[in-house]
């Protein structure tokens, strides 16, 4: 093998050094232009609302605007695929969709991404409980009374959901499995319609994100029996956790921030440290609380493990609901 002439070797070394220096300089200056946040949900959805709160405050702290790019379609799969294929330079972030992350692997035979392996995990930033609500004309006033009543009534009770495979469908199914009860699943076209049906008495109960029902609970148009966080929270006053009746039961919505695989670690570290600083502020906590959610952060490793556990838990609900991959 011929040796490289000294002058050529020096030139190559200088070129490599300049390239590495430029890369390091770019990382140190990050961000020096606006950042795009891929949102795999439509405007006005819970994930969109929560993601925009984070985008606004994180952008302020970083000194650059974070532009939310809604790419809804195929239950969030489109947006997640776009995020996976984006340039991994820190200027594209992803607000993971719960449906496309933990539900889609069980109902889609060929996903164009791996929800665990194809992304860098930065941190969770909030968790939103689901709330078990009944039409006020129904007798139950506690979770235990609801379970006992459902066991007697069986398929005479309707459970409303935002649609087959929606979070409210699977959370309600998970609750029925844990409680050993049955109800007729009635899918509606969206969360608003399913909640309205419960208010009207077409369906007797639903288990749905807190933000969708808080005003109706306060107005006595729905009766709240319990929530899906592991324990009671000041966010929901004296409303008990369902886990007090069904030990270990949890099924809440979550919101986090990720990035395309191989995004530089210094960039990820800066994003994470800035997110943690933002999440600790009273203003951010108030904005999240206004959405009936709690600020929750974790390490990238914990976030990844959280996703793995969510996929496993959701799989049980999908099988119990009788859904099959398409």
URVEN-V464169 format. One record per backbone hydrogen bond with DSSP energy under -0.5 kcal/mol. CO is the residue of the C=O (numbers start at 1). NH is the residue of the N-H. E is the energy in kcal/mol with one decimal. If there is no record, write none. Layout:
BEGIN
co | nh | e
CO | NH | E
CO | NH | E
END
This chain:
BEGIN
co | nh | e
5 | 9 | -2.6
6 | 10 | -2.5
7 | 11 | -2.2
8 | 12 | -2.7
9 | 13 | -2.5
10 | 14 | -2.6
11 | 15 | -2.4
12 | 16 | -2.9
13 | 17 | -2.6
14 | 18 | -2.5
15 | 19 | -2.5
16 | 20 | -2.7
17 | 21 | -2.5
18 | 22 | -2.4
19 | 23 | -2.3
20 | 24 | -2.7
21 | 25 | -2.6
22 | 26 | -2.5
23 | 27 | -2.0
24 | 28 | -2.4
25 | 29 | -1.9
26 | 30 | -0.6
27 | 30 | -0.9
35 | 67 | -3.2
36 | 38 | -0.6
36 | 93 | -3.1
37 | 69 | -3.0
38 | 40 | -0.6
38 | 95 | -2.5
39 | 71 | -3.4
42 | 45 | -1.8
45 | 49 | -2.7
46 | 50 | -2.6
47 | 51 | -2.5
48 | 52 | -2.3
49 | 53 | -1.5
50 | 54 | -2.0
51 | 55 | -2.9
52 | 56 | -2.3
53 | 57 | -1.9
54 | 58 | -3.3
55 | 59 | -2.1
56 | 60 | -1.7
57 | 61 | -1.9
58 | 62 | -2.0
59 | 63 | -1.5
59 | 64 | -1.5
65 | 35 | -2.6
65 | 67 | -0.6
66 | 68 | -0.5
67 | 37 | -3.0
67 | 69 | -0.5
68 | 70 | -0.7
69 | 39 | -2.7
71 | 79 | -0.7
73 | 76 | -0.8
73 | 78 | -1.8
74 | 77 | -1.3
76 | 80 | -1.9
77 | 81 | -2.2
78 | 82 | -2.2
79 | 83 | -2.4
80 | 84 | -2.2
81 | 85 | -2.0
82 | 86 | -0.6
83 | 86 | -0.8
87 | 89 | -1.8
88 | 264 | -0.5
91 | 36 | -2.6
92 | 260 | -0.7
93 | 38 | -3.1
94 | 96 | -0.9
94 | 258 | -2.6
95 | 40 | -0.7
97 | 101 | -1.7
98 | 102 | -2.8
98 | 103 | -0.9
99 | 103 | -0.9
99 | 104 | -2.9
103 | 106 | -2.0
103 | 107 | -0.8
104 | 107 | -0.9
104 | 108 | -1.9
107 | 326 | -2.1
113 | 115 | -0.6
114 | 118 | -2.1
118 | 261 | -1.3
119 | 121 | -0.5
120 | 259 | -2.1
123 | 257 | -2.2
125 | 296 | -0.5
126 | 255 | -2.3
127 | 129 | -0.5
127 | 294 | -2.8
128 | 253 | -2.8
129 | 210 | -2.5
130 | 228 | -1.6
131 | 133 | -0.7
131 | 208 | -1.7
132 | 225 | -3.0
132 | 226 | -0.9
133 | 206 | -2.0
134 | 223 | -2.6
135 | 138 | -2.7
142 | 146 | -2.1
143 | 147 | -2.5
144 | 148 | -2.6
145 | 149 | -2.5
146 | 150 | -2.8
147 | 151 | -2.1
148 | 152 | -1.3
149 | 153 | -2.7
150 | 154 | -2.9
153 | 156 | -1.5
154 | 157 | -1.6
157 | 184 | -2.9
158 | 160 | -0.6
158 | 204 | -1.2
158 | 205 | -1.7
159 | 186 | -3.1
161 | 188 | -2.1
162 | 190 | -1.8
163 | 166 | -2.4
166 | 170 | -2.4
167 | 171 | -3.2
168 | 172 | -1.6
169 | 173 | -2.1
170 | 174 | -2.7
171 | 175 | -2.1
172 | 176 | -2.2
173 | 177 | -2.5
174 | 178 | -2.4
175 | 179 | -2.4
176 | 180 | -1.4
176 | 181 | -2.1
183 | 185 | -0.6
184 | 159 | -3.2
185 | 187 | -0.6
186 | 161 | -1.7
188 | 190 | -1.6
190 | 194 | -1.7
191 | 195 | -2.4
192 | 196 | -2.3
193 | 197 | -2.0
194 | 198 | -1.4
195 | 199 | -2.3
196 | 200 | -2.3
197 | 201 | -0.8
197 | 202 | -1.7
197 | 203 | -1.4
204 | 135 | -2.1
205 | 160 | -2.4
206 | 133 | -2.5
208 | 131 | -3.1
209 | 212 | -1.6
210 | 213 | -1.7
210 | 214 | -1.7
213 | 217 | -2.3
214 | 218 | -2.4
215 | 219 | -1.6
216 | 221 | -2.8
216 | 222 | -1.2
217 | 220 | -1.7
222 | 224 | -0.6
223 | 134 | -2.2
226 | 132 | -2.7
227 | 242 | -3.1
228 | 251 | -0.9
229 | 243 | -0.5
233 | 236 | -1.7
234 | 237 | -1.3
236 | 239 | -1.9
240 | 227 | -1.6
241 | 244 | -1.8
242 | 245 | -1.8
242 | 246 | -3.0
245 | 247 | -0.6
246 | 249 | -2.2
253 | 128 | -2.4
255 | 125 | -3.1
255 | 126 | -1.6
257 | 122 | -2.1
257 | 123 | -1.4
258 | 94 | -2.9
259 | 120 | -3.2
260 | 263 | -1.4
264 | 268 | -2.2
265 | 269 | -3.1
266 | 270 | -1.9
267 | 271 | -2.6
268 | 272 | -2.6
269 | 273 | -2.7
270 | 274 | -2.2
271 | 275 | -2.5
272 | 276 | -2.6
273 | 277 | -1.8
274 | 278 | -2.5
275 | 279 | -3.0
276 | 280 | -1.1
278 | 281 | -1.7
281 | 285 | -2.0
282 | 286 | -2.2
283 | 287 | -2.2
284 | 288 | -2.4
285 | 289 | -2.6
286 | 290 | -2.0
288 | 291 | -1.3
288 | 293 | -1.5
289 | 292 | -2.3
292 | 129 | -0.5
294 | 127 | -2.4
299 | 303 | -2.8
300 | 304 | -2.4
301 | 305 | -2.3
302 | 306 | -2.4
303 | 307 | -2.2
304 | 308 | -2.2
305 | 309 | -2.4
306 | 310 | -2.4
307 | 311 | -2.5
308 | 312 | -1.8
309 | 313 | -2.7
310 | 314 | -2.8
311 | 315 | -1.8
312 | 316 | -1.2
313 | 317 | -1.4
314 | 318 | -2.8
315 | 319 | -2.4
316 | 320 | -2.2
317 | 321 | -1.9
318 | 322 | -0.5
318 | 323 | -2.1
319 | 322 | -0.9
END
